[in-house]
Amino acid sequence: MEGEDVKRIEEEIKDLRRAIEELRENLQREGRMAAWDQLLFVATSFITFIFSVMQALLPSSRQALLSFLPLAVTGLVMPLYVGYYRGAILLDSVVERMRGWMYLLFSLGVYLVNLAESYLRFSEAVSRALEDFLTSYIPNLPVVEVLALTALLSAVWTRRPLYIMAVLSVLVTALIIPTYLPMMIVLLIQLSLAFYLFPSYIMGIFRSPSRERLSILRKTGAGAYLIFLFSGLLSNHLSSCIYSGGGAPCYLLSLIYPLPFLVPGLWYEGKACKEVLALEGSEDESVICKMVYDPIAKLLRIKGE
């Protein structure tokens, strides 16, 4: 009888130690998550510092506000909504926190790439060398059409969104910017940051590698890229309307023209949100899930039937 009591006590001690260890791990996890939440909140405030710098450097506050618009949407609004509100407060979700960091790091990466380009002009040098090579060895080659057709064929052949976004970038910049090659190089660098570099880096710092999470972060990066392009085009068009004195048609065109980027951008964000809910077994949906992704998915199912 005494031996059974000793065994029972030993088992209870083991269970107690196991419970203490689990409690310690949970407390450590909660402490790390709280630290990341505070860091995300503080880091997003750096975006407002960038706006202050723009106000100091640009000739007018209105121009600074329009230039800041793309960065504000993906670097300020989305990290706070996705990472802080949904990730930390609403769902207590590690993946949503990671997605918030995805938006923030993408926006800061875009800012640094554009800053480096404005001072170093590296893309102009590469573009000039490429254009000189093409015109020297293949005279009278329609560069824009060839690049756009190549990207389109790649998109059709591979059926990958990365190439489809490249097609959109080529065509739009070719239409609105005569010297489109420098801008294309910058855009493709930004796309590479969103699709390849940052997702793996974020999973590393959160110590949660997973193929499903990598897919979610890549969809988030694709959405961030397209939403940023929408905001950038909207900002450029509004700025042109203001300084050219264009009337209501000009402003209406400014709202309509970038929509081909906004809709797929919100689609990718909604798709990522849905995959997070499926992965973590949650039922709470974001506004983008309910108002953008769900109606489009329902429409596609109706067409499929």
Residue, then its C-alpha position, 0 to 999 in steps of 0.5 A: m500500500e505504501g508503495e502505491d502511495v509513493k508511486r501516486i505521489e511521484e506521478e502527481i509530482k511529475d504532473l505538477r512539474r509538467a504543469i509548471e513547465e507548461l506555465r513557464e513556457n506560456l508566460q515566456r511566450e506571452g512575454r515575447m508576444a507582448a514585447w513584439d506588440q509594443l515594438l510593432f506599435v512603436a515602430t509604426s510611429f516611425i512612419t509618422f517621423i518619415f512624414s515629418v521629414m517629407q514635410a521639411l524637405l518638400p515645398s508644400s504640406r499638400q505635396a508631402l501629404l500626397s507623397f506620404l499617402p502610399l506609405a501611410v496605408t501599408g506602413l501605418v494603417m495595415p500594420l496597426y489594424v492587422g498586426y496590433y488590433r487583430g493579432a494582439i487584441l482581437l484574436d491573439s494570433v501569432v500569424e496575424r502579428m506576423r502579417g502586421w510586421m509583413y506590412l510594416l517591413f515591406s513599407l520601410g523596405v520600399y521607402l529605403v529602396n526609393l530613397a536609395e534610388s533618388y540619391l544613387r540613380f542605380s536603376e537609371a544606369v542599369s536601364r541605360a546600359l540595357e537600352d543601349f545594348l538592345t538598340s545596338y544589337i537589335p535595332n528598332l526593337p520595341v522594348v516596351e512591347v517585347l517586355a510586356l509580351t514576355a511577362l504576359l507569356s510567363a504569366v500564362w505559362t506558369r500561372r503564378p501571381l508573381y508574373i501577373m503582378a510584373v505584367l501589371s507593373v510593366l504595362v501601367t508604368a509604360l503608359i504613365i511614365p515615358t522612361y519606364l525602365p528605372m521605375m520597373i527595376v525599383l518595382l521589381i525590387q520591391l516585389s522581390l522584398a515582398f514575395y521572397l525576403f521578408p516572409s522568411y525573415i519574419m518567420g525566423i524572428f518569430r521562430s515559427p517556420s511553416r509552409e502554410r505560414l510562408s504561403i500566408l505571408r507571401k499572399t500578404g506581401a502580394g497584397a501589400y505590393l498591389i495596395f501600395l501601387f494603388s496608393g502610389l498611382l492615386s497619389n501621383h494622379l491627384s498631385s497632377c490634377i492639383y498642379s494642372g488645375g484639372g477639374a472633376p473628370c481629372y479627379l474621377l479618373s484618378l480614382i478609377y485608374p488605379l482600381p485594377f491594383l486595389v481589387p486584387g490587392l484586397w483579394y490577396e489580403g482577404k485570401a490571407c485572412k481566410e487562410v489564417l482563420a482556417l489555420e487557427g480554427s477561428e471564426d472571426e473575419s476581418v472587414i476585408c474578408k467580409m466585404v471583398y473576399d467573400p462576395i468575389a468568392k461567392l460570385l466565382r462559385i456561382k459562375g463555376e456552377 
